[in-house]
Amino acid sequence: MIVQILSPGRISYGDGLALQQRVVAARKAGQIGDTLLLLEHPAVLTLGRNAKREHVLASDELLRAKGVELHEVKRGGDVTYHGPGQWVGYPIVDLRGDLPGKRGAYLGPVDFVRMLEEVLIRTCGEFRVLTERIPGRTGVWTSAHGSASAKKIAAIGVHVSQAVTSHGFALNVTTDLRDFDWIVPCGLRDAAVTSLEVESPQTPAPTMRAALHALIRNFGRIFARQMLWCGSEKELLSSVAPNVL
């Protein structure tokens, strides 16, 4: 079974959302197989279905001055930030497929989220960053030690329609963490954020390229899939993948 990978680089959130919608439509129509989009966005704020507008701390004037867009989206969760130095992953997966841990006709959305968390935990581990889940708080957090509090290093928010997933996760790699001051990340006022660059003891520090390959490698392991690169959206949409039912 195969997951196709498309990584178009840094594109606007609007263009990324449109790309995601085209890929989701093709997956629902059975024209392609499961697909993982991995990309960067310029600085942008997104509000999920449970978002509160007061969790955007920056004024509209400041956001306009910095060219930061604000989008309301269908994923779960509250407000989050995307920007340079952060890998955003959009897994377009049919939960009715042959997936590890599936106990019925389809894999449950919560189980899917737990698998994404495991992908991120293992990816961070490759850079010697210990992370964990925190009950009641979706995402991946640095492991608390001593008097230090856990910090969020990856956010997750998914949407499921007709058993096909969209949206996904964001992993801070070399992100400018000062940009998170514009929001209450995920609506959690007591939670700080961090990145692989800050947390990893490795020299040289983790790069976006290294993190990209670690994400792909661990996605394949957790979802028991072969990962196959696509060079372009045209290539992705013009060829029927072997795992389409």
N, C-alpha and C positions, 0 to 999 in steps of 0.2 A: 504493500500500500504506500502511496506517495502523497506528500504535501509539497505543493509548488511554492516557491519563494519568489516574491517580487520586491525589490528594494530600489525605489526610484530616487533615493537621495533626499535632499531637503526640498520640500514643496509646501505651499501654503496649506493651511488647515482646510480651507474650502475645496481646493483641488484634491487633497487627500480624502476628504469626505466623499466627493463625487466619484473618485476612483474606487473607494470602498463600496459604494452603492452599486456601481457597475459590476464589480466582482461578485457581490452578494446576489444580484439578480441572475448572473450567469450560473452561480452555484445552485440556486433554487431551481433553475430551469434544467439542471443536469448537464449543462454544457461544459463544465470544468469540474475538477476535483477539489478537495480541500486545499486551501491556499493560505499562506502567511505573508501579509504585507508588513514590511519593516522599513520605517522612514523617520525622518526628522521633520519638525515643523519650525518655522520662525515663531517667535514668542506669541503665545495665544492663550486665552483662558477659555475653558469649556465648563458649562454647567449641566450636570446630569439631571435625571428626573427628580431627584430629591434635593436639588440645590436650593440654597437660600441666597438671595441677591445680596444680603448684608455680609455674606462671607467673601465678597469682593471688596477688599479694603481700599484699593487704589481708586482715586476719583476718575470719572470719565475723562476729565481734562488730561490727567497724567497718562492714562492709557492711550488717548489719541496722540499725545505728544510723542510717545514712544512707539507708535504704530502697532499697538497690541490690539488684536481683534478679540471679540467675545462672542462665543457661539453657544446656543442651547442645543443639546443633543439628547438622543434617546437612551444612552447607556444608563446603568444604575449609578448611584453615588452622588456626591455633591460637586463642589467646584474643584477643578484641578488646573495645573499649569503645564503647558508643553513649550519646549524651546530648544535651541541649539544645545548639543551635547547630551541629548536624551533620546534613547531609542524608543519609538512608539511602535507597538506591535498590534496589528489587526488580524487575528486568526479568523478566517472565514471557513467554518467547520460545520459539516452536517452531523448533528448529534445522534442521528439514526445509524451512522456508520459503525464499522467494526472497531470500536474504541476500547482501550483498556478500562476495566472497572464498570463497564456498562452492565446493568442488572436487568434491564427490561427492554422495551422497544427503542429507547434512546438513552443517552447519557444525560443525567440531570444537570441543570445549569450550575448548581452548587458544586457538584463533583468536577465539572469543567473548570470552574474558578480555582478549585483546590489543585488541579493539575497545572494550571498556569502559575500558581504560586510555587509549585515544586520546580517548574522550569526556571523560575527566577531565583529561587533559593540555591539551586545547583549552579546556576550561572555565576552568582555572587561568590559561591564557594570556590570556583576556579581561580578567583583573584584573592583568595584567602580572606574573604569577608564573610563572617558568620552571620546568618540571618535566620529569621523564624517567623511563624505566624503568631498573631495575638488574637485570642478569642474575642469575637465581636467586632474585629477591625479588619476588614478586607485589605489585602495587600501584603507586602513583605517588609519586614522591619529588622534593623540590626539587633543582634542579640545583646540584651542589657547585661552589664557586668559591673560589679561593685556598686557604686552610687550612681553610675551613668544610666540614663533613661534610654529606652529603645528609640531609634529614629527611623522614619519611613524612607526607604530607598527605592521602592517601586509601588506604583498605584495600579489598581485593577478596576475596571468597570465594563461590563459586557451587556450586550443586548441580544435577545434571541427572538427570531421571527420564523415561523414555519420550520422550526428545528434547526435553523441555520444561524450561527453566531456572527456577531460583528462587534466593532469597537474592541477593547482588549486591555492592553497594559502599557505602562510607561516606566522605563528603567532609567534612573539618573546615572549617567556615566561621568561626563565632564561638565555637567550642567552648572550654570551660574546660580548658586542657591539663593543669592540675594533677590532674585526675581520672585521667589516664593513669598516675599514680604508683601506682595500685592494682594494676597488672598489668605483665607484660613484654609490651609490644605485639607481637602476632603471634609471640611467642616469640623475638624478636630483642633480645638484651640490649645490643647495641652500637648500637641505632637509637633516635634521638629522634623526636618527633612535632611537628608544627606545624599551622598553620591559615592560611586565606586572610587572615584579619584580621591575623595577625602578619606575613605575608610580603608582602602587597600594598603597593606604594608609593602607591597611589591615595588621594586625599582627595575625599569621605569614604570610609571603609573599606567593603569589601564587606559587603553585607547578605544575610540569608537569602533575601529575595525576589529580589534580583539574581542570586544563585547558582542559585536554582531555575530561573529562566528561561534562564540560560546552560546549565545541565545539559540541559534539554529541547531547546533549540536545537541543541546539539552532538550529542545522541543522535540526533536526526532526521537530521543531516548524515552521521554515521558509519554509521548503519544504513540510510540512503537511504529514510527513511520520513516521511510526513506525521504530525505529532503532533496528536492530537485530545483536548481536555479532556473528562472526564466529571465530572459534578457530585456523584455519589454511587455507592456500590457497587451500589445498586439499579438505577441508570441503566446502569451498566457491564454488569451481568449480565442485564438484561432486553432488551438490543438486540444483535442479531448484527452484528458488525463486518464491513465489506466484504471484508476480507482473509482470512476464514475459508474454508478449502478444503472 
